[in-house]
Amino acid sequence: MLNDHPKKYHELIGLMEQLGSKIPGTMEAFEKLHISGTADGVLHKKTKELIALGIAITVRCDGCIAFHVHDALKSGATPNEIVETIGVAVLMGGGPAVVYGCEALEALQQFSALSD
């Protein structure tokens, strides 16, 4: 196992709460941006979470991968949709995206195991 993504997800929530106590305006604005940016519109929340996951893979953000795999599953994405999203990220990000795509696959397996 490269990372414990569920653990990372929960640790980051705690750290973001701590950061919010230090810079409340910034973190409140970020939370509103996240809520607004992923809300159902012409694109459904699930689609937006899959897009965010693809971006997270291509920019190589471990924490973002944990969050967006978790949130994509919570929004109704299937494992096959997540795997296809990894494929598009590899197309756009090349070799480094393969490595982070593996991270996303590992996160998918770990979060899926929790819901079994």
TIMI-586779 format. One record per atom (N, C-alpha, C, O, CB): residue number from 1; x, y, z. Coordinates in Angstrom, 2 decimals. Glycine has a CB too. Example, Ala and Ser with C-alpha at 12.3 -4.5 7.8 and 13.67 -1.06 7.14 Angstrom:
residues 2
   pos        xx        yy        zz
     1     13.19     -5.69      7.80
     1     12.30     -4.50      7.80
     1     13.20     -3.30      7.80
     1     14.24     -3.32      8.46
     1     11.31     -4.47      9.05
     2     12.85     -2.25      7.08
     2     13.67     -1.06      7.14
     2     12.90      0.03      7.87
     2     13.41      1.14      8.04
     2     14.08     -0.60      5.72
//
This chain:
residues 116
   pos        xx        yy        zz
     1      0.84     -1.17      0.00
     1      0.00      0.00      0.00
     1      0.89      1.24      0.00
     1      1.80      1.38      0.83
     1     -0.96     -0.01      1.22
     2      0.63      2.13     -0.93
     2      1.39      3.37     -0.99
     2      0.89      4.37      0.05
     2      1.69      4.98      0.76
     2      1.31      3.98     -2.39
     3     -0.41      4.54      0.14
     3     -1.01      5.49      1.08
     3     -2.26      4.89      1.69
     3     -2.92      4.04      1.09
     3     -1.34      6.81      0.38
     4     -2.58      5.33      2.88
     4     -3.86      5.00      3.50
     4     -4.77      6.20      3.23
     4     -4.82      7.15      4.01
     4     -3.70      4.70      5.07
     5     -5.50      6.13      2.12
     5     -6.29      7.27      1.67
     5     -7.45      7.62      2.60
     5     -7.68      8.81      2.82
     5     -6.83      6.99      0.31
     6     -8.19      6.66      3.16
     6     -9.21      7.05      4.14
     6     -8.61      7.78      5.35
     6     -9.19      8.75      5.84
     6     -9.98      5.82      4.60
     7     -7.46      7.31      5.82
     7     -6.81      7.98      6.94
     7     -6.38      9.39      6.53
     7     -6.58     10.35      7.28
     7     -5.58      7.16      7.43
     8     -5.79      9.50      5.35
     8     -5.36     10.81      4.84
     8     -6.56     11.75      4.74
     8     -6.46     12.92      5.11
     8     -4.68     10.67      3.46
     9     -7.68     11.25      4.25
     9     -8.90     12.05      4.12
     9     -9.31     12.63      5.48
     9     -9.55     13.83      5.59
     9    -10.06     11.19      3.54
    10     -9.37     11.79      6.48
    10     -9.80     12.25      7.81
    10     -8.75     13.16      8.47
    10     -9.12     14.12      9.15
    10    -10.08     11.05      8.72
    11     -7.49     12.87      8.28
    11     -6.44     13.74      8.83
    11     -6.49     15.12      8.19
    11     -6.33     16.13      8.88
    11     -5.06     13.12      8.62
    12     -6.72     15.17      6.89
    12     -6.79     16.46      6.21
    12     -7.99     17.28      6.66
    12     -7.91     18.50      6.76
    12     -6.85     16.26      4.72
    13     -9.11     16.61      6.94
    13    -10.27     17.34      7.47
    13     -9.88     18.03      8.77
    13    -10.19     19.21      8.96
    13    -11.47     16.37      7.69
    14     -9.21     17.31      9.66
    14     -8.78     17.90     10.93
    14     -7.81     19.04     10.72
    14     -7.91     20.07     11.39
    14     -8.16     16.85     11.80
    15     -6.86     18.86      9.81
    15     -5.88     19.91      9.55
    15     -6.53     21.14      8.92
    15     -6.15     22.27      9.21
    15     -4.77     19.38      8.64
    16     -7.51     20.92      8.05
    16     -8.20     22.06      7.45
    16     -9.02     22.82      8.50
    16     -9.15     24.04      8.41
    16     -9.11     21.60      6.31
    17     -9.57     22.10      9.47
    17    -10.27     22.77     10.57
    17     -9.29     23.62     11.37
    17     -9.60     24.75     11.75
    17    -10.97     21.73     11.49
    18     -8.10     23.08     11.63
    18     -7.07     23.86     12.34
    18     -6.67     25.10     11.53
    18     -6.54     26.19     12.07
    18     -5.83     22.99     12.62
    19     -6.48     24.90     10.23
    19     -6.13     26.02      9.37
    19     -7.25     27.06      9.36
    19     -7.00     28.27      9.33
    19     -5.84     25.53      7.94
    20     -8.50     26.58      9.40
    20     -9.64     27.48      9.44
    20     -9.67     28.35     10.69
    20    -10.18     29.47     10.65
    20    -10.91     26.70      9.34
    21     -9.13     27.84     11.78
    21     -9.09     28.65     13.00
    21     -8.02     29.73     12.90
    21     -8.09     30.74     13.59
    21     -8.84     27.76     14.23
    22     -7.03     29.52     12.05
    22     -5.95     30.49     11.87
    22     -6.28     31.52     10.78
    22     -5.95     32.70     10.91
    22     -4.65     29.76     11.51
    23     -6.93     31.06      9.72
    23     -7.29     31.94      8.61
    23     -8.77     31.71      8.25
    23     -9.07     31.19      7.17
    23     -6.36     31.69      7.36
    24     -9.67     32.09      9.14
    24    -11.08     31.76      8.95
    24    -11.69     32.34      7.68
    24    -12.47     31.67      7.01
    24    -11.86     32.23     10.13
    25    -11.36     33.56      7.34
    25    -11.94     34.16      6.14
    25    -11.59     33.40      4.88
    25    -12.45     33.14      4.03
    25    -11.49     35.59      6.00
    26    -10.33     33.04      4.78
    26     -9.86     32.31      3.60
    26    -10.51     30.93      3.52
    26    -10.99     30.53      2.46
    26     -8.33     32.16      3.63
    27    -10.54     30.22      4.63
    27    -11.09     28.87      4.61
    27    -12.61     28.86      4.44
    27    -13.16     27.97      3.80
    27    -10.72     28.13      5.90
    28    -13.30     29.86      5.01
    28    -14.75     29.97      4.78
    28    -15.03     30.24      3.31
    28    -15.96     29.68      2.73
    28    -15.37     31.09      5.66
    29    -14.23     31.11      2.70
    29    -14.39     31.41      1.28
    29    -14.10     30.18      0.43
    29    -14.79     29.91     -0.55
    29    -13.47     32.58      0.87
    30    -13.06     29.42      0.81
    30    -12.73     28.20      0.07
    30    -13.87     27.19      0.17
    30    -14.23     26.56     -0.82
    30    -11.42     27.59      0.60
    31    -14.44     27.04      1.37
    31    -15.55     26.10      1.54
    31    -16.75     26.51      0.69
    31    -17.38     25.66      0.06
    31    -15.96     26.03      3.03
    32    -17.06     27.79      0.66
    32    -18.17     28.27     -0.19
    32    -17.88     28.02     -1.66
    32    -18.77     27.63     -2.41
    32    -18.43     29.77      0.05
    33    -16.62     28.24     -2.07
    33    -16.23     27.98     -3.45
    33    -16.39     26.50     -3.78
    33    -16.90     26.15     -4.85
    33    -14.78     28.42     -3.69
    34    -15.97     25.63     -2.87
    34    -16.10     24.19     -3.09
    34    -17.57     23.79     -3.21
    34    -17.93     23.04     -4.12
    34    -15.44     23.40     -1.94
    35    -18.41     24.28     -2.32
    35    -19.84     23.95     -2.35
    35    -20.47     24.45     -3.64
    35    -21.21     23.72     -4.30
    35    -20.56     24.56     -1.14
    36    -20.18     25.68     -4.00
    36    -20.74     26.27     -5.22
    36    -20.21     25.57     -6.47
    36    -20.96     25.28     -7.40
    36    -20.42     27.77     -5.27
    37    -18.91     25.31     -6.48
    37    -18.28     24.72     -7.65
    37    -18.70     23.29     -7.93
    37    -18.62     22.83     -9.07
    37    -16.82     24.77     -7.50
    38    -19.14     22.57     -6.90
    38    -19.53     21.17     -7.10
    38    -21.04     20.97     -7.02
    38    -21.52     19.83     -7.10
    38    -18.86     20.29     -6.06
    39    -21.80     22.04     -6.87
    39    -23.26     21.91     -6.78
    39    -23.83     21.46     -8.13
    39    -23.27     21.75     -9.18
    39    -23.90     23.26     -6.33
    40    -24.96     20.76     -8.06
    40    -25.64     20.37     -9.29
    40    -26.01     21.61    -10.10
    40    -26.50     22.60     -9.56
    40    -26.91     19.53     -8.98
    41    -25.77     21.52    -11.37
    41    -26.15     22.55    -12.33
    41    -26.39     21.84    -13.64
    41    -27.01     20.77    -13.66
    41    -25.04     23.67    -12.46
    42    -25.91     22.40    -14.73
    42    -25.97     21.69    -16.00
    42    -25.20     20.38    -15.88
    42    -25.61     19.34    -16.39
    42    -25.40     22.57    -17.17
    43    -24.05     20.45    -15.18
    43    -23.30     19.23    -14.83
    43    -23.70     18.82    -13.42
    43    -23.82     19.65    -12.53
    43    -21.73     19.47    -14.93
    44    -23.90     17.53    -13.24
    44    -24.24     17.03    -11.92
    44    -22.99     16.97    -11.04
    44    -21.86     16.94    -11.54
    44    -24.90     15.63    -12.02
    45    -23.22     16.95     -9.73
    45    -22.13     16.90     -8.76
    45    -21.17     15.75     -9.06
    45    -19.95     15.92     -8.98
    45    -22.69     16.75     -7.33
    46    -21.71     14.59     -9.41
    46    -20.87     13.43     -9.71
    46    -19.88     13.76    -10.83
    46    -18.70     13.45    -10.72
    46    -21.73     12.22    -10.10
    47    -20.36     14.38    -11.89
    47    -19.51     14.72    -13.02
    47    -18.43     15.71    -12.60
    47    -17.28     15.59    -13.00
    47    -20.34     15.30    -14.17
    48    -18.82     16.68    -11.79
    48    -17.85     17.68    -11.32
    48    -16.78     17.04    -10.44
    48    -15.62     17.42    -10.50
    48    -18.57     18.80    -10.56
    49    -17.17     16.08     -9.61
    49    -16.19     15.38     -8.77
    49    -15.23     14.55     -9.63
    49    -14.04     14.46     -9.32
    49    -16.89     14.48     -7.74
    50    -15.74     13.95    -10.70
    50    -14.87     13.19    -11.60
    50    -13.89     14.12    -12.31
    50    -12.72     13.78    -12.49
    50    -15.71     12.41    -12.62
    51    -14.36     15.29    -12.73
    51    -13.47     16.28    -13.34
    51    -12.39     16.69    -12.33
    51    -11.21     16.74    -12.66
    51    -14.27     17.52    -13.83
    52    -12.82     16.99    -11.11
    52    -11.86     17.39    -10.07
    52    -10.84     16.29     -9.82
    52     -9.66     16.57     -9.60
    52    -12.60     17.73     -8.76
    53    -11.28     15.03     -9.85
    53    -10.34     13.91     -9.67
    53     -9.33     13.88    -10.80
    53     -8.14     13.70    -10.55
    53    -11.09     12.57     -9.59
    54     -9.78     14.04    -12.04
    54     -8.86     14.05    -13.17
    54     -7.82     15.16    -13.04
    54     -6.64     14.95    -13.34
    54     -9.62     14.22    -14.47
    55     -8.26     16.32    -12.59
    55     -7.33     17.43    -12.38
    55     -6.37     17.10    -11.24
    55     -5.17     17.35    -11.35
    55     -8.09     18.74    -12.08
    56     -6.89     16.54    -10.16
    56     -6.04     16.18     -9.01
    56     -4.92     15.23     -9.43
    56     -3.79     15.35     -8.96
    56     -6.88     15.53     -7.89
    57     -5.25     14.29    -10.30
    57     -4.24     13.33    -10.78
    57     -3.19     14.06    -11.61
    57     -1.99     13.84    -11.43
    57     -4.90     12.19    -11.62
    58     -3.63     14.93    -12.51
    58     -2.66     15.58    -13.40
    58     -1.81     16.63    -12.69
    58     -0.69     16.90    -13.11
    58     -3.39     16.24    -14.56
    59     -2.33     17.22    -11.60
    59     -1.49     18.18    -10.86
    59     -0.74     17.51     -9.71
    59      0.01     18.16     -8.99
    59     -2.35     19.33    -10.31
    60     -0.96     16.20     -9.54
    60     -0.21     15.37     -8.59
    60     -0.44     15.76     -7.14
    60      0.50     15.99     -6.38
    60      1.27     15.45     -8.89
    61     -1.71     15.82     -6.77
    61     -2.09     16.22     -5.41
    61     -2.68     15.01     -4.67
    61     -3.84     14.66     -4.87
    61     -3.11     17.39     -5.44
    62     -1.86     14.38     -3.80
    62     -2.30     13.20     -3.05
    62     -3.58     13.46     -2.26
    62     -4.53     12.69     -2.34
    62     -1.20     12.75     -2.11
    63     -3.60     14.53     -1.50
    63     -4.76     14.83     -0.67
    63     -6.00     15.08     -1.52
    63     -7.10     14.67     -1.15
    63     -4.50     16.04      0.20
    64     -5.82     15.76     -2.65
    64     -6.95     16.02     -3.55
    64     -7.50     14.70     -4.11
    64     -8.71     14.54     -4.27
    64     -6.52     16.96     -4.70
    65     -6.61     13.78     -4.41
    65     -7.05     12.47     -4.92
    65     -7.90     11.78     -3.87
    65     -8.98     11.26     -4.19
    65     -5.82     11.59     -5.30
    66     -7.45     11.76     -2.62
    66     -8.24     11.13     -1.56
    66     -9.61     11.78     -1.45
    66    -10.62     11.09     -1.38
    66     -7.49     11.22     -0.21
    67     -9.64     13.10     -1.43
    67    -10.91     13.81     -1.29
    67    -11.85     13.54     -2.46
    67    -13.03     13.27     -2.25
    67    -10.67     15.30     -1.17
    68    -11.34     13.62     -3.69
    68    -12.24     13.55     -4.83
    68    -12.64     12.12     -5.18
    68    -13.70     11.91     -5.76
    68    -11.59     14.19     -6.01
    69    -11.82     11.13     -4.85
    69    -12.30      9.74     -4.97
    69    -13.42      9.52     -3.96
    69    -14.48      8.99     -4.30
    69    -11.14      8.70     -4.74
    70    -13.20      9.94     -2.72
    70    -14.22      9.81     -1.68
    70    -15.51     10.51     -2.11
    70    -16.59      9.93     -2.05
    70    -13.72     10.40     -0.34
    71    -15.39     11.77     -2.54
    71    -16.57     12.56     -2.87
    71    -17.24     12.09     -4.16
    71    -18.46     12.20     -4.29
    71    -16.19     14.03     -2.98
    72    -16.46     11.57     -5.11
    72    -17.06     11.03     -6.33
    72    -17.91      9.80     -5.99
    72    -19.03      9.67     -6.48
    72    -15.96     10.65     -7.36
    73    -17.38      8.91     -5.16
    73    -18.16      7.74     -4.74
    73    -19.43      8.18     -4.00
    73    -20.51      7.65     -4.24
    73    -17.32      6.81     -3.85
    74    -19.27      9.14     -3.10
    74    -20.41      9.64     -2.33
    74    -21.46     10.29     -3.24
    74    -22.65     10.28     -2.93
    74    -19.94     10.66     -1.27
    75    -21.01     10.84     -4.36
    75    -21.92     11.49     -5.31
    75    -22.53     10.51     -6.30
    75    -23.30     10.91     -7.18
    75    -21.18     12.57     -6.07
    76    -22.21      9.24     -6.15
    76    -22.83      8.21     -7.00
    76    -21.98      7.70     -8.15
    76    -22.47      6.93     -8.97
    76    -24.07      8.74     -7.55
    77    -20.73      8.11     -8.22
    77    -19.85      7.60     -9.28
    77    -19.59      6.12     -9.05
    77    -19.45      5.67     -7.92
    77    -18.52      8.39     -9.33
    78    -19.53      5.38    -10.13
    78    -19.21      3.96    -10.04
    78    -17.70      3.77    -10.11
    78    -16.99      4.65    -10.60
    78    -19.92      3.16    -11.17
    79    -17.22      2.64     -9.63
    79    -15.78      2.36     -9.80
    79    -15.34      2.45    -11.26
    79    -14.25      2.94    -11.54
    79    -15.46      0.98     -9.25
    80    -16.17      1.97    -12.20
    80    -15.79      2.04    -13.61
    80    -15.68      3.48    -14.10
    80    -14.81      3.79    -14.91
    80    -16.80      1.28    -14.47
    81    -16.55      4.37    -13.62
    81    -16.46      5.78    -14.00
    81    -15.18      6.41    -13.45
    81    -14.54      7.21    -14.13
    81    -17.69      6.56    -13.49
    82    -14.82      6.03    -12.25
    82    -13.58      6.55    -11.67
    82    -12.37      6.04    -12.44
    82    -11.44      6.80    -12.70
    82    -13.47      6.15    -10.19
    83    -12.37      4.77    -12.81
    83    -11.25      4.21    -13.58
    83    -11.16      4.90    -14.95
    83    -10.05      5.17    -15.41
    83    -11.43      2.68    -13.76
    84    -12.28      5.17    -15.60
    84    -12.23      5.89    -16.88
    84    -11.70      7.31    -16.69
    84    -10.98      7.82    -17.55
    84    -13.62      5.93    -17.53
    85    -12.04      7.94    -15.58
    85    -11.52      9.27    -15.28
    85    -10.00      9.20    -15.13
    85     -9.29     10.09    -15.61
    85    -12.17      9.84    -13.99
    86     -9.51      8.17    -14.48
    86     -8.05      7.97    -14.37
    86     -7.44      7.88    -15.77
    86     -6.39      8.45    -16.03
    86     -7.72      6.68    -13.54
    87     -8.10      7.16    -16.66
    87     -7.61      7.03    -18.03
    87     -7.51      8.35    -18.76
    87     -6.53      8.60    -19.47
    87     -8.49      6.10    -18.80
    88     -8.50      9.21    -18.60
    88     -8.46     10.53    -19.23
    88     -7.33     11.37    -18.63
    88     -6.64     12.10    -19.34
    88     -9.82     11.26    -19.08
    89     -7.14     11.26    -17.32
    89     -6.05     11.99    -16.66
    89     -4.70     11.53    -17.19
    89     -3.80     12.35    -17.38
    89     -6.11     11.81    -15.14
    90     -4.55     10.23    -17.43
    90     -3.30      9.72    -17.99
    90     -3.09     10.28    -19.39
    90     -1.98     10.67    -19.75
    90     -3.31      8.16    -18.02
    91     -4.15     10.33    -20.19
    91     -4.07     10.91    -21.52
    91     -3.52     12.34    -21.46
    91     -2.66     12.72    -22.25
    91     -5.44     10.90    -22.21
    92     -4.03     13.12    -20.52
    92     -3.67     14.53    -20.43
    92     -2.37     14.77    -19.66
    92     -1.70     15.78    -19.87
    92     -4.78     15.30    -19.78
    93     -2.01     13.85    -18.76
    93     -0.86     14.09    -17.89
    93      0.34     13.23    -18.13
    93      1.39     13.46    -17.52
    93     -1.27     13.93    -16.51
    94      0.25     12.22    -19.00
    94      1.40     11.38    -19.32
    94      1.88     10.52    -18.17
    94      1.11     10.12    -17.30
    94      2.52     12.23    -19.78
    95      3.18     10.24    -18.17
    95      3.79      9.33    -17.20
    95      3.53      9.68    -15.75
    95      3.15      8.80    -14.98
    95      5.25      9.29    -17.42
    96      3.72     10.94    -15.34
    96      3.43     11.26    -13.94
    96      1.97     10.98    -13.57
    96      1.69     10.59    -12.43
    96      3.75     12.71    -13.67
    97      1.06     11.17    -14.51
    97     -0.35     10.89    -14.22
    97     -0.59      9.39    -14.05
    97     -1.52      8.99    -13.34
    97     -1.24     11.43    -15.34
    98      0.23      8.55    -14.68
    98      0.11      7.11    -14.46
    98      0.38      6.80    -12.98
    98     -0.36      6.04    -12.36
    98      1.10      6.31    -15.38
    99      1.44      7.40    -12.43
    99      1.79      7.15    -11.03
    99      0.66      7.62    -10.12
    99      0.26      6.90     -9.21
    99      3.11      7.87    -10.66
   100      0.14      8.83    -10.36
   100     -0.92      9.34     -9.51
   100     -2.26      8.69     -9.83
   100     -3.15      8.66     -8.98
   100     -1.04     10.84     -9.65
   101     -2.40      8.17    -11.04
   101     -3.57      7.36    -11.37
   101     -3.58      6.08    -10.55
   101     -4.64      5.61    -10.13
   101     -3.59      7.04    -12.87
   102     -2.41      5.51    -10.33
   102     -2.30      4.33     -9.45
   102     -2.71      4.69     -8.03
   102     -3.36      3.90     -7.35
   102     -0.85      3.77     -9.46
   103     -2.34      5.90     -7.58
   103     -2.77      6.37     -6.26
   103     -4.30      6.45     -6.21
   103     -4.91      6.05     -5.22
   103     -2.15      7.76     -5.95
   104     -4.89      6.97     -7.27
   104     -6.35      7.08     -7.31
   104     -7.01      5.71     -7.32
   104     -8.04      5.51     -6.66
   104     -6.79      7.88     -8.55
   105     -6.43      4.76     -8.04
   105     -6.97      3.40     -8.04
   105     -6.88      2.80     -6.65
   105     -7.81      2.14     -6.18
   105     -6.21      2.52     -9.05
   106     -5.76      3.02     -5.99
   106     -5.61      2.52     -4.62
   106     -6.65      3.17     -3.70
   106     -7.25      2.49     -2.86
   106     -4.17      2.81     -4.09
   107     -6.88      4.47     -3.85
   107     -7.89      5.15     -3.04
   107     -9.28      4.57     -3.32
   107    -10.05      4.34     -2.39
   107     -7.89      6.68     -3.32
   108     -9.58      4.33     -4.58
   108    -10.86      3.71     -4.95
   108    -11.02      2.37     -4.26
   108    -12.08      2.08     -3.70
   108    -10.96      3.55     -6.47
   109    -10.00      1.54     -4.31
   109    -10.08      0.22     -3.68
   109    -10.29      0.34     -2.17
   109    -11.06     -0.42     -1.59
   109     -8.80     -0.59     -3.97
   110     -9.60      1.27     -1.54
   110     -9.71      1.43     -0.09
   110    -11.07      1.97      0.31
   110    -11.69      1.44      1.23
   110     -8.61      2.35      0.43
   111    -11.55      3.02     -0.37
   111    -12.87      3.57      0.00
   111    -13.98      2.59     -0.34
   111    -14.97      2.51      0.39
   111    -13.11      4.91     -0.73
   112    -13.84      1.84     -1.43
   112    -14.85      0.83     -1.78
   112    -14.91     -0.27     -0.75
   112    -15.99     -0.76     -0.42
   112    -14.55      0.23     -3.16
   113    -13.76     -0.67     -0.23
   113    -13.71     -1.72      0.80
   113    -14.44     -1.27      2.07
   113    -15.04     -2.09      2.77
   113    -12.25     -2.09      1.13
   114    -14.39      0.02      2.37
   114    -15.07      0.54      3.56
   114    -16.59      0.47      3.44
   114    -17.29      0.36      4.45
   114    -14.66      1.96      3.81
   115    -17.09      0.53      2.20
   115    -18.54      0.54      2.01
   115    -19.10     -0.86      1.80
   115    -20.32     -1.03      1.70
   115    -18.90      1.42      0.84
   116    -18.23     -1.86      1.73
   116    -18.71     -3.25      1.54
   116    -19.32     -3.80      2.81
   116    -19.77     -4.95      2.83
   116    -17.56     -4.16      1.10
//
